[in-house]
Amino acid sequence: MLPIPNGGIEPNLLYRAMFIRLIREFKPALILTHRPNSYHPDHRYTSLLVQDSSFVVTVPDNCPEVPALRHNPTVLYMCRGFRAV
């Protein structure tokens, strides 16, 4: 859980740095995230932040206090099958 209130996430540099640090510390090979066109703004922005952050986790100048990864993780998007009830 991140210290971000529900409905409060937005794609900015502060949160991107937070995501870069988390990805580097965890060192995942695979990240599952929300789809970029989700109905919920937190989901959309999380997807965007994961995409942007996972791209630069190998760049040492971004968040230099956490060692850069050697490889970018694979990012997959979760889908949601909506059905009429």
C-alpha positions in Angstrom: 0.0 0.0 0.0 1.3 3.4 -0.9 0.7 6.6 1.1 -1.6 8.0 -1.5 -5.3 8.5 -0.7 -8.0 6.9 -2.8 -8.6 9.1 -5.8 -5.4 11.0 -5.1 -2.9 9.5 -7.5 -1.8 11.5 -10.5 0.9 11.1 -13.1 3.5 13.5 -11.8 7.3 13.4 -11.1 6.9 12.9 -7.4 4.9 9.7 -7.9 7.0 8.5 -10.8 10.1 8.7 -8.5 8.2 6.7 -5.9 7.3 4.0 -8.5 10.9 3.9 -9.8 12.2 3.4 -6.3 9.6 0.6 -5.6 10.3 -1.2 -8.8 14.1 -1.0 -8.2 13.8 -2.2 -4.7 11.5 -5.1 -5.5 13.3 -6.0 -8.8 10.4 -7.7 -10.5 10.7 -9.5 -13.8 7.0 -9.0 -14.5 4.6 -6.2 -13.4 0.8 -6.6 -13.8 -1.0 -3.3 -13.8 -4.3 -1.8 -14.7 -5.2 -1.1 -18.3 -4.4 2.5 -19.5 -8.1 3.2 -20.4 -9.7 2.0 -17.1 -12.8 3.7 -15.9 -11.2 4.7 -12.6 -8.7 7.6 -12.6 -6.5 5.9 -10.0 -6.3 2.8 -12.3 -5.5 4.9 -15.4 -2.8 6.9 -13.6 -1.3 3.9 -12.0 -1.0 2.3 -15.4 0.7 5.4 -16.8 3.1 5.6 -13.9 4.0 2.0 -14.1 4.6 2.3 -17.8 6.7 5.5 -17.5 8.6 4.3 -14.4 9.4 0.8 -15.7 10.9 2.4 -18.8 13.5 4.4 -16.9 14.4 2.0 -14.0 17.6 1.1 -16.0 18.7 4.8 -16.2 21.1 5.5 -13.3 20.4 9.3 -13.2 16.8 8.8 -12.3 16.5 8.3 -8.5 20.3 7.7 -8.1 19.9 6.8 -4.4 18.5 3.4 -5.5 20.7 1.3 -7.8 19.4 1.1 -11.4 18.2 -2.3 -12.7 20.1 -4.1 -15.5 16.9 -4.9 -17.4 13.4 -3.4 -17.7 10.6 -5.6 -16.3 7.9 -6.9 -18.6 4.7 -5.0 -18.1 1.3 -6.7 -18.7 -2.1 -5.1 -18.4 -5.0 -6.7 -16.6 -8.3 -6.8 -18.3 -11.7 -6.6 -16.8 -14.6 -8.5 -18.5 -17.7 -6.4 -18.0 -21.0 -8.2 -18.5 -24.6 -7.1 -18.4 -26.4 -8.8 -15.5 
